[in-house]
Amino acid sequence: MPNTNIEPSPKNLGRQITIEYAQCDNTILQNEKAVQTAMENAAVASGATVVTSSFHSFEPHGISGVVIISQSHFTIHAWPEYQYAAVDIFTCDSKMNVDRAIEEIKISLQAGHHVISSDLQRGCPAPPVMDKHTDDEIQVRIIDSASRKEMIALYKDADWWESPADGNLNFLDKVVTDSFLFAGAFCRGKLIGMGRALSDGVSDAYIQDVVVFRSFRGKGVGKKLIQTLVKGLQANKIDWIGLIGEPGTAPFYEPLGFSILKDYIPMKLNKLPNNS
């Protein structure tokens, strides 16, 4: 599988806002100094501290620039030929008046219309750390629901996450509910590992998406996830249980009862057959 409701992590503070400005004065959007001044003034108006700025004009038209602030940054790219500009504001200071900055940019660019195309509160939590916990605080159990944010954090930690193009995360709920079994590993109430089994519910099952935060690996969490899924499948009288492991993972799975399927080749559909 490709790489919400928990307390924000102190390692993931911040807010990111993207704004699109249309029907701007194209003479302003062609003036590098005017665009730079607009962005710097907006940063100051928001309460940010400007550290430095860098802007560049392109040929035949277009301007890109960044204002580095002690709270993070303001960026812009302007298309004078379309009377359009895209702005990104990132801040780790909740006291900054972002609305004031957005309005100041609108006024400076003389935009006839603007829209906030995204406003993110940096919801993906930082992976939990291993310090200050004991192994007996880790519990593995079958679950029927899981926090979207915690699942995303696990997939990202494993480099499996690809954000859906439409931004719809409803599929994450189905990852849990549409699995035959879904196991979660928890430490002090936080999801630190997971795995799932797909099955017809009669004879065959496949285990996949077994992942544990890097900071919790080497403690037997992955082993407990596999054992929990296998036990649950066997309780349902499912006796053919397979999985596809990444190269080099056989030494992990073999002590758990799995063996390499000799003379079989795993395959994946990459394109539809030509039926013409």
Secondary structure, 3 states (H helix, E strand, C coil): CCCCCCCCCHHHCCEEEEEEEECCCHHHHCCHHHHHHHHHHHHHHHCCCEEEEEEEECCCCCEEEEEEECCEEEEEEEEHHHCEEEEEEEECCCCCCHHHHHHHHHHHHCCCEEEEEEEECCCCCCCCCCCCCCHHHEEEEECCCCCHHHHHHHHHHCCCCCCCCCCCCCHHHHHHHCCCEEEEEEECCEEEEEEEEEECCCCEEEEEEEEECHHHCCCCHHHHHHHHHHHHHHHCCCCEEEECCCCCCHHHHHHHCCCCCCCCCCCCCCCCCCCC
